Amino acid sequence: MTTGTRETQVNSSPAVAANAEGEEIEVLESIDILPVASEDQWKSMFDKYDPENSGFISTERFRDLLMAHGSELDPHKLEVLLALADGSADGKICYQDFVNLMSNKRSNSFRRAILQGSRQLKGCSLRDEAGLGLPQRLVRHVAYETLPREVDRKWYFDSYTYCPPPWLILAITIAEVAVFMHYGFQLERLVLQVSSPSFLKSPLPYHPQLRAQTWRYLSYIFMHTGIEHLSLNMAMQLLVGVPLEMVHGALRIGLVYLCGVLAGSLAVSVTDMTAPVVGSSGGVYALVSAHLANVVMNWSGMKCQFKLFRMAMALVCMSVEFGRAVWLRFYPPAFPPCPNPSFVAHLGGVAVGLTLGVVVLQNYEQRLQEQSLFWIFFFVYSLFVLCAVFWNIFAYSLLDVRLPPPP
């Protein structure tokens, strides 16, 4: 595997990192950045200092390696590697941790070595760096919005290249707006589209009578009850989802979003068996609740401005949207006996966000498959999905549920 080559011009830019307690940071001037070597090249260098092929070298040999080949490293990585050498409790450095760093993948053992290191990395705060262009300032802003540790913020700032851009959340949002406008013109209404007799005739919403059409368990996110519903979901989705995707990538954020969407529709099919489902609230609430929980759990490390006020505003928006959904669910339906859409999908999204989502957001630049807590929550989620599938197959007939007629 070959790590990506990233050429950056630096004019005496400071190298930055910090330990977990956020200890005071001093200034260190860096050298020019050169392309990072491939894994094979690093292995050959490492093997010269590990003639026994044990996979470990002493910290003294490791320092010699860094001093001999440090000019080939990004200076920020060189500083972190030196901290890794000083933080090694057993006096040895594992080859795999070394390669993980070179490939922008840091293991738990690597993180612990950095946080336990006795050496303070020297550099000015990322917030204090001047002369940044608009794209760099945006990346710095996103780093402070989502990451609790200075070492992670600086790592992200150095490595993010806008390639690929945060396309997933933007694509979902554009699709939702396009579908809403299509049905807005077709139904000749933008507010409370759900009151139209043709609203549920679309192939997208989840309907209990049509639950055998499995795509509806996911496609319901593209339909909304009205512009008020779409606006609140879209605002939270963009303000929270796009920064999270920039930091954690489309794959991880897509996993949390998709799990929230599926959990929302399945939760409705189990607990509110006669109600349809529309709206992207399951996925949105999964992302927002995971982000808010991550902020609370790392409160002292989060350096975003006005975090208490902004967190309060996020909770207000979530509460308003949830309250609107509850009110609509129990409001007399325009076309009985079919009830209005359910609000339980919101709760399914929150459950995913507070479990699976938190694990994903807390393990920035670490492999999820190495996290036991991830597998525990993923197993619980998979068990819930399996039980919900069997419930949908057998429970409706066994309980003799009186379902509304198909649209």
BELRAQUI-V385095 format. One record per residue. N is the residue number from 1. RES is the residue in three letters. PHI is phi as a letter, one per 20 degrees, with the letter a starting at -180 (NA if undefined). Layout:
N&RES&PHI, N&RES&PHI
This chain:
1&MET&NA, 2&THR&d, 3&THR&f, 4&GLY&f, 5&THR&e, 6&ARG&c, 7&GLU&e, 8&THR&c, 9&GLN&e, 10&VAL&c, 11&ASN&d, 12&SER&l, 13&SER&f, 14&PRO&f, 15&ALA&e, 16&VAL&c, 17&ALA&a, 18&ALA&b, 19&ASN&e, 20&ALA&f, 21&GLU&e, 22&GLY&m, 23&GLU&f, 24&GLU&f, 25&ILE&d, 26&GLU&d, 27&VAL&e, 28&LEU&b, 29&GLU&e, 30&SER&d, 31&ILE&e, 32&ASP&f, 33&ILE&e, 34&LEU&d, 35&PRO&g, 36&VAL&f, 37&ALA&f, 38&SER&f, 39&GLU&f, 40&ASP&f, 41&GLN&f, 42&TRP&f, 43&LYS&f, 44&SER&f, 45&MET&f, 46&PHE&f, 47&ASP&f, 48&LYS&f, 49&TYR&e, 50&ASP&c, 51&PRO&f, 52&GLU&e, 53&ASN&l, 54&SER&e, 55&GLY&n, 56&PHE&c, 57&ILE&c, 58&SER&f, 59&THR&f, 60&GLU&f, 61&ARG&f, 62&PHE&f, 63&ARG&f, 64&ASP&f, 65&LEU&f, 66&LEU&f, 67&MET&f, 68&ALA&f, 69&HIS&c, 70&GLY&f, 71&SER&f, 72&GLU&e, 73&LEU&d, 74&ASP&g, 75&PRO&g, 76&HIS&f, 77&LYS&f, 78&LEU&f, 79&GLU&f, 80&VAL&f, 81&LEU&f, 82&LEU&f, 83&ALA&f, 84&LEU&f, 85&ALA&f, 86&ASP&f, 87&GLY&e, 88&SER&f, 89&ALA&f, 90&ASP&e, 91&GLY&m, 92&LYS&c, 93&ILE&c, 94&CYS&e, 95&TYR&f, 96&GLN&f, 97&ASP&f, 98&PHE&f, 99&VAL&f, 100&ASN&g, 101&LEU&f, 102&MET&f, 103&SER&d, 104&ASN&m, 105&LYS&c, 106&ARG&d, 107&SER&e, 108&ASN&f, 109&SER&f, 110&PHE&f, 111&ARG&f, 112&ARG&f, 113&ALA&f, 114&ILE&f, 115&LEU&f, 116&GLN&e, 117&GLY&f, 118&SER&e, 119&ARG&e, 120&GLN&e, 121&LEU&f, 122&LYS&d, 123&GLY&r, 124&CYS&e, 125&SER&f, 126&LEU&g, 127&ARG&f, 128&ASP&e, 129&GLU&f, 130&ALA&d, 131&GLY&m, 132&LEU&e, 133&GLY&f, 134&LEU&g, 135&PRO&g, 136&GLN&f, 137&ARG&f, 138&LEU&f, 139&VAL&f, 140&ARG&f, 141&HIS&f, 142&VAL&f, 143&ALA&f, 144&TYR&f, 145&GLU&f, 146&THR&c, 147&LEU&d, 148&PRO&e, 149&ARG&d, 150&GLU&f, 151&VAL&f, 152&ASP&f, 153&ARG&f, 154&LYS&f, 155&TRP&g, 156&TYR&f, 157&PHE&f, 158&ASP&f, 159&SER&e, 160&TYR&f, 161&THR&c, 162&TYR&m, 163&CYS&c, 164&PRO&e, 165&PRO&f, 166&PRO&f, 167&TRP&e, 168&LEU&f, 169&ILE&f, 170&LEU&f, 171&ALA&f, 172&ILE&f, 173&THR&f, 174&ILE&f, 175&ALA&f, 176&GLU&f, 177&VAL&f, 178&ALA&f, 179&VAL&f, 180&PHE&f, 181&MET&f, 182&HIS&g, 183&TYR&f, 184&GLY&f, 185&PHE&f, 186&GLN&f, 187&LEU&e, 188&GLU&m, 189&ARG&a, 190&LEU&d, 191&VAL&e, 192&LEU&l, 193&GLN&g, 194&VAL&f, 195&SER&f, 196&SER&e, 197&PRO&f, 198&SER&e, 199&PHE&f, 200&LEU&e, 201&LYS&f, 202&SER&f, 203&PRO&f, 204&LEU&e, 205&PRO&f, 206&TYR&f, 207&HIS&c, 208&PRO&g, 209&GLN&f, 210&LEU&d, 211&ARG&f, 212&ALA&f, 213&GLN&e, 214&THR&f, 215&TRP&f, 216&ARG&f, 217&TYR&f, 218&LEU&d, 219&SER&f, 220&TYR&f, 221&ILE&f, 222&PHE&e, 223&MET&d, 224&HIS&c, 225&THR&f, 226&GLY&r, 227&ILE&f, 228&GLU&f, 229&HIS&f, 230&LEU&f, 231&SER&f, 232&LEU&f, 233&ASN&f, 234&MET&f, 235&ALA&f, 236&MET&f, 237&GLN&f, 238&LEU&f, 239&LEU&f, 240&VAL&d, 241&GLY&f, 242&VAL&f, 243&PRO&g, 244&LEU&f, 245&GLU&f, 246&MET&f, 247&VAL&e, 248&HIS&e, 249&GLY&n, 250&ALA&f, 251&LEU&f, 252&ARG&f, 253&ILE&f, 254&GLY&f, 255&LEU&f, 256&VAL&f, 257&TYR&f, 258&LEU&f, 259&CYS&f, 260&GLY&f, 261&VAL&f, 262&LEU&f, 263&ALA&f, 264&GLY&f, 265&SER&f, 266&LEU&f, 267&ALA&f, 268&VAL&f, 269&SER&f, 270&VAL&e, 271&THR&d, 272&ASP&c, 273&MET&f, 274&THR&e, 275&ALA&e, 276&PRO&e, 277&VAL&c, 278&VAL&b, 279&GLY&n, 280&SER&e, 281&SER&f, 282&GLY&g, 283&GLY&f, 284&VAL&f, 285&TYR&f, 286&ALA&f, 287&LEU&f, 288&VAL&f, 289&SER&f, 290&ALA&f, 291&HIS&f, 292&LEU&f, 293&ALA&f, 294&ASN&f, 295&VAL&f, 296&VAL&f, 297&MET&f, 298&ASN&c, 299&TRP&g, 300&SER&f, 301&GLY&e, 302&MET&f, 303&LYS&d, 304&CYS&f, 305&GLN&f, 306&PHE&l, 307&LYS&f, 308&LEU&f, 309&PHE&f, 310&ARG&f, 311&MET&f, 312&ALA&f, 313&MET&f, 314&ALA&f, 315&LEU&f, 316&VAL&f, 317&CYS&f, 318&MET&f, 319&SER&f, 320&VAL&f, 321&GLU&f, 322&PHE&f, 323&GLY&f, 324&ARG&f, 325&ALA&f, 326&VAL&f, 327&TRP&g, 328&LEU&f, 329&ARG&f, 330&PHE&e, 331&TYR&f, 332&PRO&g, 333&PRO&f, 334&ALA&f, 335&PHE&c, 336&PRO&f, 337&PRO&e, 338&CYS&f, 339&PRO&f, 340&ASN&f, 341&PRO&g, 342&SER&f, 343&PHE&d, 344&VAL&f, 345&ALA&g, 346&HIS&g, 347&LEU&f, 348&GLY&f, 349&GLY&f, 350&VAL&f, 351&ALA&f, 352&VAL&f, 353&GLY&f, 354&LEU&f, 355&THR&d, 356&LEU&f, 357&GLY&f, 358&VAL&f, 359&VAL&f, 360&VAL&f, 361&LEU&f, 362&GLN&e, 363&ASN&d, 364&TYR&f, 365&GLU&l, 366&GLN&c, 367&ARG&f, 368&LEU&f, 369&GLN&f, 370&GLU&e, 371&GLN&e, 372&SER&f, 373&LEU&f, 374&PHE&f, 375&TRP&f, 376&ILE&f, 377&PHE&f, 378&PHE&f, 379&PHE&f, 380&VAL&f, 381&TYR&f, 382&SER&f, 383&LEU&f, 384&PHE&f, 385&VAL&f, 386&LEU&f, 387&CYS&f, 388&ALA&f, 389&VAL&f, 390&PHE&f, 391&TRP&g, 392&ASN&f, 393&ILE&f, 394&PHE&d, 395&ALA&f, 396&TYR&f, 397&SER&f, 398&LEU&f, 399&LEU&e, 400&ASP&l, 401&VAL&f, 402&ARG&e, 403&LEU&e, 404&PRO&f, 405&PRO&f, 406&PRO&f, 407&PRO&f
